[in-house]
């Protein structure tokens, strides 16, 4: 007969999922907060920056939008 103090399979799976989900959640939050400290590497106009195509800062995103619009008009 089963010992009543022994956890059931369902309880075991719940706690296993919780212990796996916890580090994933903490890591995701940590990564999101780390990105907020991003700053411009060159402090120049995006047109002259070498990493403007991969940069995630708002200025670079705006620059890429303008370039796409200009390319669409045939300029």
MOPAC internal coordinates of N, CA, C and O (Angstrom, degrees):
PM7 1SCF
backbone

  N    0.0000 0     0.00 0     0.00 0    0    0    0
  C    1.4456 1     0.00 0     0.00 0    1    0    0
  C    1.5248 1   109.64 1     0.00 0    2    1    0
  O    1.2310 1   121.13 1   -28.87 1    3    2    1
  N    1.3053 1   115.45 1   151.13 1    3    2    1
  C    1.4582 1   122.28 1  -177.02 1    5    3    2
  C    1.5265 1   111.96 1   -76.92 1    6    5    3
  O    1.2310 1   121.26 1   -38.98 1    7    6    5
  N    1.3245 1   115.20 1   141.02 1    7    6    5
  C    1.4696 1   120.95 1   176.96 1    9    7    6
  C    1.5313 1   108.59 1   -76.86 1   10    9    7
  O    1.2310 1   118.90 1   -54.15 1   11   10    9
  N    1.3372 1   119.70 1   125.85 1   11   10    9
  C    1.4707 1   120.88 1  -177.70 1   13   11   10
  C    1.5203 1   114.00 1   -64.22 1   14   13   11
  O    1.2310 1   119.66 1   157.12 1   15   14   13
  N    1.3264 1   118.25 1   -22.88 1   15   14   13
  C    1.4587 1   119.77 1   179.15 1   17   15   14
  C    1.5249 1   112.14 1   -81.51 1   18   17   15
  O    1.2310 1   119.99 1   168.56 1   19   18   17
  N    1.3236 1   117.63 1   -11.44 1   19   18   17
  C    1.4667 1   122.14 1   178.85 1   21   19   18
  C    1.5328 1   108.84 1   -76.85 1   22   21   19
  O    1.2310 1   119.87 1   -48.99 1   23   22   21
  N    1.3413 1   117.85 1   131.01 1   23   22   21
  C    1.4722 1   119.58 1  -177.53 1   25   23   22
  C    1.5296 1   110.84 1   -68.00 1   26   25   23
  O    1.2310 1   121.50 1   -33.02 1   27   26   25
  N    1.3091 1   114.74 1   146.98 1   27   26   25
  C    1.4617 1   119.57 1   177.82 1   29   27   26
  C    1.5295 1   109.28 1   -77.52 1   30   29   27
  O    1.2310 1   120.89 1   -10.91 1   31   30   29
  N    1.2927 1   115.90 1   169.09 1   31   30   29
  C    1.4643 1   121.38 1   179.45 1   33   31   30
  C    1.5240 1   110.42 1   -61.69 1   34   33   31
  O    1.2310 1   120.78 1   140.15 1   35   34   33
  N    1.3166 1   116.11 1   -39.85 1   35   34   33
  C    1.4588 1   120.81 1   179.98 1   37   35   34
  C    1.5283 1   111.22 1   -63.53 1   38   37   35
  O    1.2310 1   120.26 1   136.23 1   39   38   37
  N    1.3132 1   117.11 1   -43.77 1   39   38   37
  C    1.4641 1   120.71 1   178.33 1   41   39   38
  C    1.5213 1   110.88 1   -64.67 1   42   41   39
  O    1.2310 1   120.72 1   140.43 1   43   42   41
  N    1.3283 1   116.23 1   -39.57 1   43   42   41
  C    1.4586 1   120.19 1   178.23 1   45   43   42
  C    1.5289 1   110.84 1   -62.29 1   46   45   43
  O    1.2310 1   120.47 1   133.68 1   47   46   45
  N    1.3233 1   116.71 1   -46.32 1   47   46   45
  C    1.4668 1   120.05 1  -179.39 1   49   47   46
  C    1.5342 1   111.28 1   -64.53 1   50   49   47
  O    1.2310 1   120.18 1   140.72 1   51   50   49
  N    1.3181 1   117.25 1   -39.28 1   51   50   49
  C    1.4717 1   119.85 1   177.73 1   53   51   50
  C    1.5209 1   111.55 1   -60.16 1   54   53   51
  O    1.2310 1   120.90 1   131.90 1   55   54   53
  N    1.3308 1   115.89 1   -48.10 1   55   54   53
  C    1.4644 1   116.87 1  -177.86 1   57   55   54
  C    1.5242 1   110.83 1   -70.96 1   58   57   55
  O    1.2310 1   119.12 1   148.04 1   59   58   57
  N    1.3209 1   119.29 1   -31.96 1   59   58   57
  C    1.4668 1   120.73 1   176.38 1   61   59   58
  C    1.5246 1   110.62 1   -63.98 1   62   61   59
  O    1.2310 1   120.40 1   136.92 1   63   62   61
  N    1.3262 1   116.83 1   -43.08 1   63   62   61
  C    1.4722 1   120.51 1   179.12 1   65   63   62
  C    1.5265 1   110.42 1   -65.23 1   66   65   63
  O    1.2310 1   120.58 1   139.75 1   67   66   65
  N    1.3116 1   116.50 1   -40.25 1   67   66   65
  C    1.4726 1   119.22 1   178.22 1   69   67   66
  C    1.5152 1   111.20 1   -61.79 1   70   69   67
  O    1.2310 1   120.04 1   136.84 1   71   70   69
  N    1.3205 1   117.52 1   -43.16 1   71   70   69
  C    1.4701 1   120.38 1  -177.85 1   73   71   70
  C    1.5230 1   112.03 1   -71.38 1   74   73   71
  O    1.2310 1   120.34 1   155.87 1   75   74   73
  N    1.3191 1   116.96 1   -24.13 1   75   74   73
  C    1.4653 1   119.80 1   175.65 1   77   75   74
  C    1.5321 1   109.48 1   -82.00 1   78   77   75
  O    1.2310 1   120.20 1   140.50 1   79   78   77
  N    1.3224 1   117.22 1   -39.50 1   79   78   77
  C    1.4687 1   121.10 1  -177.37 1   81   79   78
  C    1.5257 1   112.30 1   -70.66 1   82   81   79
  O    1.2310 1   119.96 1   148.15 1   83   82   81
  N    1.3068 1   117.67 1   -31.85 1   83   82   81
  C    1.4605 1   121.01 1  -177.19 1   85   83   82
  C    1.5335 1   112.46 1   -59.35 1   86   85   83
  O    1.2310 1   118.59 1   127.49 1   87   86   85
  N    1.3436 1   120.29 1   -52.51 1   87   86   85
  C    1.4722 1   118.41 1   179.26 1   89   87   86
  C    1.5314 1   113.08 1   -64.84 1   90   89   87
  O    1.2310 1   120.59 1   147.28 1   91   90   89
  N    1.3305 1   116.47 1   -32.72 1   91   90   89
  C    1.4675 1   119.24 1   177.94 1   93   91   90
  C    1.5248 1   109.94 1   -64.53 1   94   93   91
  O    1.2310 1   120.53 1   136.20 1   95   94   93
  N    1.3117 1   116.60 1   -43.80 1   95   94   93
  C    1.4567 1   120.79 1   179.14 1   97   95   94
  C    1.5229 1   111.85 1   -64.96 1   98   97   95
  O    1.2310 1   120.35 1   134.48 1   99   98   97
  N    1.3104 1   116.94 1   -45.52 1   99   98   97
  C    1.4638 1   121.17 1   179.56 1  101   99   98
  C    1.5361 1   110.12 1   -63.63 1  102  101   99
  O    1.2310 1   120.12 1   138.53 1  103  102  101
  N    1.3170 1   117.38 1   -41.47 1  103  102  101
  C    1.4623 1   120.57 1   178.87 1  105  103  102
  C    1.5171 1   112.42 1   -64.53 1  106  105  103
  O    1.2310 1   120.66 1   139.96 1  107  106  105
  N    1.3279 1   116.35 1   -40.04 1  107  106  105
  C    1.4698 1   120.03 1   179.27 1  109  107  106
  C    1.5207 1   111.45 1   -64.83 1  110  109  107
  O    1.2310 1   120.60 1   135.56 1  111  110  109
  N    1.3129 1   116.45 1   -44.44 1  111  110  109
  C    1.4656 1   120.23 1   178.83 1  113  111  110
  C    1.5255 1   110.10 1   -64.32 1  114  113  111
  O    1.2310 1   120.28 1   139.17 1  115  114  113
  N    1.3230 1   117.06 1   -40.83 1  115  114  113
  C    1.4642 1   120.73 1   178.58 1  117  115  114
  C    1.5168 1   111.98 1   -62.32 1  118  117  115
  O    1.2310 1   120.65 1   139.46 1  119  118  117
  N    1.3108 1   116.36 1   -40.54 1  119  118  117
  C    1.4632 1   120.03 1   179.78 1  121  119  118
  C    1.5287 1   111.69 1   -67.55 1  122  121  119
  O    1.2310 1   120.77 1   140.75 1  123  122  121
  N    1.3251 1   116.13 1   -39.25 1  123  122  121
  C    1.4677 1   119.36 1   178.59 1  125  123  122
  C    1.5280 1   111.62 1   -65.84 1  126  125  123
  O    1.2310 1   120.03 1   140.66 1  127  126  125
  N    1.3082 1   117.54 1   -39.34 1  127  126  125
  C    1.4578 1   119.43 1  -179.65 1  129  127  126
  C    1.5182 1   111.65 1   -73.78 1  130  129  127
  O    1.2310 1   119.70 1   151.88 1  131  130  129
  N    1.3123 1   118.18 1   -28.12 1  131  130  129
  C    1.4640 1   121.26 1   179.62 1  133  131  130
  C    1.5236 1   111.08 1   -69.39 1  134  133  131
  O    1.2310 1   119.79 1   149.29 1  135  134  133
  N    1.3184 1   118.01 1   -30.71 1  135  134  133
  C    1.4591 1   120.73 1  -178.82 1  137  135  134
  C    1.5221 1   112.51 1   -71.40 1  138  137  135
  O    1.2310 1   119.38 1   158.08 1  139  138  137
  N    1.2986 1   118.79 1   -21.92 1  139  138  137
  C    1.4634 1   121.05 1  -177.84 1  141  139  138
  C    1.5207 1   112.66 1   -65.08 1  142  141  139
  O    1.2310 1   119.67 1   157.04 1  143  142  141
  N    1.3166 1   118.23 1   -22.96 1  143  142  141
  C    1.4533 1   121.66 1  -178.73 1  145  143  142
  C    1.5119 1   113.82 1   -85.85 1  146  145  143
  O    1.2310 1   120.01 1  -171.10 1  147  146  145
  N    1.3182 1   117.59 1     8.90 1  147  146  145
  C    1.4528 1   121.84 1  -178.80 1  149  147  146
  C    1.5276 1   110.23 1   -64.65 1  150  149  147
  O    1.2310 1   120.45 1   -40.85 1  151  150  149
  N    1.3183 1   116.74 1   139.15 1  151  150  149
  C    1.4570 1   119.79 1   177.55 1  153  151  150
  C    1.5235 1   109.28 1  -139.65 1  154  153  151
  O    1.2310 1   120.98 1   -15.02 1  155  154  153
  N    1.2966 1   115.73 1   164.98 1  155  154  153
  C    1.4605 1   121.78 1  -178.04 1  157  155  154
  C    1.5239 1   109.98 1   -66.87 1  158  157  155
  O    1.2310 1   120.95 1   -48.86 1  159  158  157
  N    1.3212 1   115.79 1   131.14 1  159  158  157
  C    1.4560 1   121.58 1  -178.24 1  161  159  158
  C    1.5185 1   111.43 1   -75.67 1  162  161  159
  O    1.2310 1   120.54 1   138.96 1  163  162  161
  N    1.3335 1   116.57 1   -41.04 1  163  162  161
  C    1.4650 1   120.72 1  -172.87 1  165  163  162
  C    1.5170 1   114.47 1   -99.35 1  166  165  163
  O    1.2310 1   119.75 1   161.53 1  167  166  165
  N    1.3172 1   118.08 1   -18.47 1  167  166  165
  C    1.4662 1   122.22 1  -175.95 1  169  167  166
  C    1.5282 1   111.16 1    53.67 1  170  169  167
  O    1.2310 1   121.04 1  -139.30 1  171  170  169
  N    1.3243 1   115.62 1    40.70 1  171  170  169
  C    1.4688 1   120.98 1   179.92 1  173  171  170
  C    1.5217 1   109.55 1  -129.20 1  174  173  171
  O    1.2310 1   121.37 1     4.66 1  175  174  173
  N    1.2982 1   114.98 1  -175.34 1  175  174  173
  C    1.4536 1   120.84 1   175.40 1  177  175  174
  C    1.5277 1   107.83 1   -72.55 1  178  177  175
  O    1.2310 1   120.47 1   -40.45 1  179  178  177
  N    1.3208 1   116.70 1   139.55 1  179  178  177
  C    1.4617 1   120.99 1  -175.06 1  181  179  178
  C    1.5302 1   112.95 1   -59.15 1  182  181  179
  O    1.2310 1   120.39 1   150.34 1  183  182  181
  N    1.3068 1   116.86 1   -29.66 1  183  182  181
  C    1.4629 1   120.57 1  -178.64 1  185  183  182
  C    1.5295 1   111.22 1   -59.39 1  186  185  183
  O    1.2310 1   120.17 1   146.67 1  187  186  185
  N    1.3226 1   117.29 1   -33.33 1  187  186  185
  C    1.4617 1   120.51 1  -177.60 1  189  187  186
  C    1.5233 1   112.97 1   -95.54 1  190  189  187
  O    1.2310 1   119.99 1  -179.91 1  191  190  189
  N    1.3211 1   117.62 1     0.09 1  191  190  189
  C    1.4649 1   121.26 1  -177.41 1  193  191  190
  C    1.5256 1   110.21 1   -85.61 1  194  193  191
  O    1.2310 1   120.75 1   -39.72 1  195  194  193
  N    1.3009 1   116.17 1   140.28 1  195  194  193
  C    1.4589 1   121.19 1  -179.10 1  197  195  194
  C    1.5207 1   114.25 1   -77.69 1  198  197  195
  O    1.2310 1   119.91 1   160.06 1  199  198  197
  N    1.3251 1   117.77 1   -19.94 1  199  198  197
  C    1.4534 1   119.11 1  -177.49 1  201  199  198
  C    1.5260 1   112.98 1  -110.93 1  202  201  199
  O    1.2310 1   120.02 1  -162.99 1  203  202  201
  N    1.3102 1   117.56 1    17.01 1  203  202  201
  C    1.4670 1   121.76 1  -176.39 1  205  203  202
  C    1.5284 1   111.94 1   -62.11 1  206  205  203
  O    1.2310 1   119.49 1   151.60 1  207  206  205
  N    1.3163 1   118.57 1   -28.40 1  207  206  205
  C    1.4634 1   121.47 1  -178.08 1  209  207  206
  C    1.5247 1   112.61 1   -72.13 1  210  209  207
  O    1.2310 1   119.83 1   157.69 1  211  210  209
  N    1.3290 1   117.92 1   -22.31 1  211  210  209
  C    1.4620 1   121.06 1  -178.49 1  213  211  210
  C    1.5204 1   112.55 1  -116.00 1  214  213  211
  O    1.2310 1   119.92 1   178.26 1  215  214  213
  N    1.3073 1   117.76 1    -1.74 1  215  214  213
  C    1.4553 1   122.60 1  -176.98 1  217  215  214
  C    1.5305 1   110.49 1   -71.20 1  218  217  215
  O    1.2310 1   120.44 1   -35.57 1  219  218  217
  N    1.3272 1   116.76 1   144.43 1  219  218  217
  C    1.4532 1   121.17 1  -179.89 1  221  219  218
  C    1.5083 1   114.47 1  -104.96 1  222  221  219
  O    1.2310 1   120.08 1  -175.36 1  223  222  221
  N    1.3176 1   117.45 1     4.64 1  223  222  221
  C    1.4616 1   120.52 1   179.69 1  225  223  222
  C    1.5245 1   110.82 1   -71.76 1  226  225  223
  O    1.2310 1   120.04 1   -28.88 1  227  226  225
  N    1.3282 1   117.53 1   151.12 1  227  226  225
  C    1.4669 1   120.56 1  -177.04 1  229  227  226
  C    1.5273 1   114.25 1   -56.39 1  230  229  227
  O    1.2310 1   120.26 1   143.31 1  231  230  229
  N    1.3325 1   117.11 1   -36.69 1  231  230  229
  C    1.4652 1   119.49 1   179.89 1  233  231  230
  C    1.5303 1   110.61 1   -63.12 1  234  233  231
  O    1.2310 1   120.44 1   137.35 1  235  234  233
  N    1.3180 1   116.76 1   -42.65 1  235  234  233
  C    1.4623 1   120.77 1  -179.27 1  237  235  234
  C    1.5226 1   110.85 1   -68.78 1  238  237  235
  O    1.2310 1   120.21 1   141.75 1  239  238  237
  N    1.3287 1   117.21 1   -38.25 1  239  238  237
  C    1.4619 1   120.13 1   177.70 1  241  239  238
  C    1.5215 1   110.41 1   -62.74 1  242  241  239
  O    1.2310 1   120.49 1   137.37 1  243  242  241
  N    1.3217 1   116.66 1   -42.63 1  243  242  241
  C    1.4598 1   121.37 1   177.57 1  245  243  242
  C    1.5259 1   110.75 1   -63.58 1  246  245  243
  O    1.2310 1   120.62 1   137.01 1  247  246  245
  N    1.3127 1   116.42 1   -42.99 1  247  246  245
  C    1.4674 1   121.57 1   178.43 1  249  247  246
  C    1.5258 1   110.46 1   -58.72 1  250  249  247
  O    1.2310 1   120.29 1   134.26 1  251  250  249
  N    1.3303 1   117.06 1   -45.74 1  251  250  249
  C    1.4700 1   120.14 1  -179.28 1  253  251  250
  C    1.5256 1   111.43 1   -65.66 1  254  253  251
  O    1.2310 1   119.89 1   143.82 1  255  254  253
  N    1.3351 1   117.81 1   -36.18 1  255  254  253
  C    1.4657 1   120.57 1   176.38 1  257  255  254
  C    1.5224 1   110.95 1   -62.09 1  258  257  255
  O    1.2310 1   120.33 1   136.35 1  259  258  257
  N    1.3235 1   116.97 1   -43.65 1  259  258  257
  C    1.4662 1   121.23 1   179.59 1  261  259  258
  C    1.5269 1   110.36 1   -63.37 1  262  261  259
  O    1.2310 1   120.48 1   136.81 1  263  262  261
  N    1.3110 1   116.68 1   -43.19 1  263  262  261
  C    1.4694 1   120.67 1   179.69 1  265  263  262
  C    1.5239 1   110.45 1   -62.13 1  266  265  263
  O    1.2310 1   120.02 1   137.60 1  267  266  265
  N    1.3337 1   117.56 1   -42.40 1  267  266  265
  C    1.4666 1   120.75 1   178.72 1  269  267  266
  C    1.5261 1   111.11 1   -62.98 1  270  269  267
  O    1.2310 1   120.52 1   138.16 1  271  270  269
  N    1.3371 1   116.61 1   -41.84 1  271  270  269
  C    1.4570 1   119.68 1   178.91 1  273  271  270
  C    1.5109 1   111.56 1   -64.67 1  274  273  271
  O    1.2310 1   120.01 1   139.70 1  275  274  273
  N    1.3205 1   117.59 1   -40.30 1  275  274  273
  C    1.4557 1   121.08 1   179.07 1  277  275  274
  C    1.5262 1   111.14 1   -66.41 1  278  277  275
  O    1.2310 1   120.34 1   140.62 1  279  278  277
  N    1.3320 1   116.96 1   -39.38 1  279  278  277
  C    1.4650 1   120.19 1   178.22 1  281  279  278
  C    1.5226 1   111.82 1   -65.96 1  282  281  279
  O    1.2310 1   120.37 1   147.58 1  283  282  281
  N    1.3013 1   116.90 1   -32.42 1  283  282  281
  C    1.4683 1   121.83 1   179.29 1  285  283  282
  C    1.5210 1   112.07 1   -70.63 1  286  285  283
  O    1.2310 1   119.48 1   154.86 1  287  286  285
  N    1.3115 1   118.59 1   -25.14 1  287  286  285
  C    1.4575 1   122.70 1  -179.26 1  289  287  286
  C    1.5209 1   112.56 1   -88.57 1  290  289  287
  O    1.2310 1   120.12 1   174.27 1  291  290  289
  N    1.3250 1   117.37 1    -5.73 1  291  290  289
  C    1.4607 1   120.20 1   177.83 1  293  291  290
  C    1.5101 1   114.28 1    91.48 1  294  293  291
  O    1.2310 1   119.68 1  -164.58 1  295  294  293
  N    1.3004 1   118.22 1    15.42 1  295  294  293
  C    1.4658 1   120.75 1   179.81 1  297  295  294
  C    1.4825 1   111.53 1   -82.83 1  298  297  295
  O    1.2310 1   120.10 1   180.00 1  299  298  297

